[in-house]
């Protein structure tokens, strides 16, 4: 019986990495940066509470509004899709016709 790890190692996936693969190192770096960032944020929050909260609110609200503006711009500048022609599609046209006929019969 062969043991298979729940989380396969890079070797199990056919990759040849020593301890960690490049992507795993990026994950470790992101994890360390997030923890250090949180520690610095808490330290700044206790040192300069008003300005840190104002900057945090500005970034949160400003970032959200920039995303909303980008969505609006994309919707405004994207041409509308071509209308669907159900009659030319064959089966969809037949389904639409049969539903119309059944509606007429039920009246």
C-alpha positions in Angstrom: 0.0 0.0 0.0 1.4 3.4 -1.0 1.1 6.4 1.3 -0.3 9.5 -0.5 -0.1 12.8 1.4 -3.3 14.8 1.7 -1.3 17.9 0.6 1.0 16.6 -2.2 4.5 17.8 -2.1 6.1 19.4 -5.2 7.8 16.1 -5.8 4.5 14.3 -5.8 3.3 16.7 -8.5 6.3 16.0 -10.7 8.1 19.2 -9.7 11.7 19.2 -8.7 12.0 21.7 -5.8 14.3 21.3 -2.9 12.6 22.6 0.3 10.1 25.1 -1.2 9.1 26.0 -4.7 9.2 29.6 -5.9 5.5 30.1 -5.3 5.8 28.8 -1.8 8.6 31.3 -1.1 6.3 34.1 -2.4 3.7 32.9 0.0 6.1 33.0 2.9 7.2 36.5 2.0 3.5 37.7 1.7 2.8 36.1 5.1 5.8 37.8 6.7 5.0 41.2 5.1 1.3 41.0 6.3 2.4 40.2 9.9 5.0 43.0 9.9 2.5 45.4 8.3 -0.1 44.6 11.0 2.5 45.1 13.8 3.5 48.5 12.3 -0.2 49.5 11.9 -1.0 48.7 15.5 2.1 50.5 16.7 1.2 53.6 14.6 -2.4 53.4 15.8 -1.4 53.6 19.4 1.2 56.3 18.7 -0.8 58.6 16.4 -4.5 57.4 16.6 -6.3 60.2 14.9 -4.1 60.6 11.8 -3.8 56.8 11.4 -7.6 56.4 11.5 -8.1 59.3 9.1 -5.6 57.8 6.6 -7.2 54.3 7.0 -10.6 55.7 6.3 -9.3 57.7 3.3 -7.7 54.7 1.8 -10.7 52.4 2.4 -13.4 54.9 1.1 -11.1 56.2 -1.7 -10.2 52.7 -2.9 -13.9 51.6 -2.9 -14.9 54.7 -4.9 -12.1 54.2 -7.4 -13.3 50.6 -8.0 -16.9 51.8 -8.4 -15.7 54.6 -10.8 -13.7 52.0 -12.8 -16.8 49.7 -13.0 -18.9 52.7 -14.2 -16.3 53.7 -16.8 -16.1 50.2 -18.1 -19.9 49.9 -18.3 -20.2 53.3 -20.0 -17.5 52.6 -22.6 -18.3 49.0 -23.5 -20.6 48.6 -26.5 -23.8 46.7 -25.8 -23.9 43.1 -26.9 -25.7 42.1 -30.1 -29.3 41.1 -29.5 -30.1 37.4 -29.4 -31.9 36.1 -32.5 -33.8 33.2 -31.1 -35.5 32.4 -34.4 -32.2 31.8 -36.2 -30.8 29.4 -33.6 -33.0 26.5 -34.5 -33.9 24.7 -31.2 -34.2 27.9 -29.2 -36.5 29.3 -31.9 -38.6 26.1 -31.8 -38.8 26.3 -28.0 -39.9 29.9 -28.2 -42.5 29.1 -30.8 -43.9 26.1 -28.8 -44.1 28.2 -25.6 -46.0 30.9 -27.6 -48.4 28.3 -29.0 -49.0 26.8 -25.6 -49.8 30.3 -24.2 -52.3 30.9 -27.0 -54.0 27.5 -26.3 -54.3 28.2 -22.5 -56.1 31.5 -23.2 
